Amino acid sequence: MNAEIFAQLTLATYAAGAVVTLWWLAGRCEHGRMVSLLYVINRLMSGMIFHCRGSRRCPFPDDGPALIVANHRSPADPMLLWMNHHLVNVGNRRRIRAINFLMAREFYELPSMNWMYRALRCIPVDRDAKEAAPVRDAIRRLRAGELVGIFPEGRINPGDGLLTPGGTGVAFLALKSRAPVYPVFIHGSPQADSMVSCFMTPSRVRLVYGDPIDLSQFYDHPKQRECFDDVTNLLMSRLAELGGIETPPFVDDRNEATIPLDRAAE
């Protein structure tokens, strides 16, 4: 056997070993092999295409609930938030914590993407329908110790970098679940004309992680509109501080259609 053939066989053996190892590790993921494999693909794409880096180690908890809030400038934002989430060892299992993102139903039901959103346990929300089921589902998952992600701006904001007003639904989720709230500001997420093209747009993304926001002072307050407004302003202001931008009043009733507080509280 000459040296060239030996080298090719060695590389093929290493490649086969890597595939088998990935498949074995994926089988130990509590949410199934698909989530594990998507995480690997996400890590590669986020690093190679978006050059995504964090301001520090991802602070999301290794166990227990967390509500993750972030600004929203690109369809790629959910995968960017998931990219720097480190694997966790729990017992003899290599754990990947899926982030249960609330997302617009029209994107969730895209035939070419629905399989992936279902695997990643996303929560579809109708933008203009006052449905309480998605909100209750998010609260249930938080109380069960899962990670839930939400973009309080309610839609992609491709503007000049300033935050648009947030809906008070994020405050409702935080107060009803009493889960710790982790703010993240995304700098440099890819801007493009379509969902597909944004994933082909090279960028340099930086995630600025904030410490959990203490909302305990609001837990015993009457759950009225003023309380939700105050908490929403606090959360959006903390996001703005992380991004180094202005912090005007943020509450805006235009997002209330997605989070019907009266019906969700039932």
C-alpha angles and dihedrals in degrees: 000000000000124000095255094055091045091052092049092050090048092052091046090051092050091048092049090048091051092050092049092047092050091048091049093048090046090055090059094056110112092222094049139265094290094063091048094049092045089053091055091049090046092053091051096046095044092050100041102036103027099027086220117195133173128225087232140340112316105268098203109129121263089224136012132037131316134172109216117202126186144160116265123222104138143031085240093065097097093054090046091054090049095045099077095043105119125223116257129213112223113176106309094334128097100225127208112189111216116213110228100219123197106226141171112276094226089064094039091057097050103129093224094051107028094091090058096046090050091050090050091051095239119176114229118218128188108231096214103026121091097227121158099191097085091050093050089046091053092049091048091052092048091050088050089059101258133136117254124189126202136173104214093199086072096219142031112293109201093172133116096305098274119123119250119223116290127227118242090237089092089058091048092053092047095049098041094047097033087212118154112264119225116195120206127183116205116210122193101006111170118274117208143149096250142024092251098047093051089065089057095049113101111226143162107236126189124189116206110202121205130201118259112283114238109227097164092114088067099046095090095039118109106268095242133139094267092055093050090048092052093049093046091051090049093051094045092046090053090051090051091050091053089051094046093237137123121291109214122164105293111187112115126174092211089088095051091093089071095050113039099193097189095053095039090056092060 
